[in-house]
């Protein structure tokens, strides 16, 4: 399987600054694993959308996959109480 490219939404970098450093490192490791397998076992497809969600503790990572271009777009990383707003 080909390796995917990762692209961040402009807000993602800002959102990562609000998260404690220990959690950021784990989240980045989780994101990096998406490059090899964008559909891991713990992923959930959001209903009626072409977006996916992964949970890490109280944080949610939302992303979109463009399979024809082999690109993963990180859309949002936020606390679970704020992520869907």
C-alpha positions, 0 to 999 in steps of 0.5 A: 500500500502506498504511503499517504501525505498529510496536510493540516488545516490552519486551525490544527496547529493552533489547537495543538498548542492548547493541549498538554505536551504529553498528549500532543506527543501521543496524538502526533504519533497516532496521526503519523500512524495514519500515513500507513493505514488511514483506516485503523481499527478504532476509526469511526466514519462520521455519518453522512460525511466523508470524514473520520474520527479517532479518539485519544483520551478526551481528544478527538481527531477529525480527518478527511481522506482523498484516496485518489490523491493519497492525501489525509487532511487533518481538519480538527483536533480538540477536546471532545466537548468542543470538537463538533461545534 
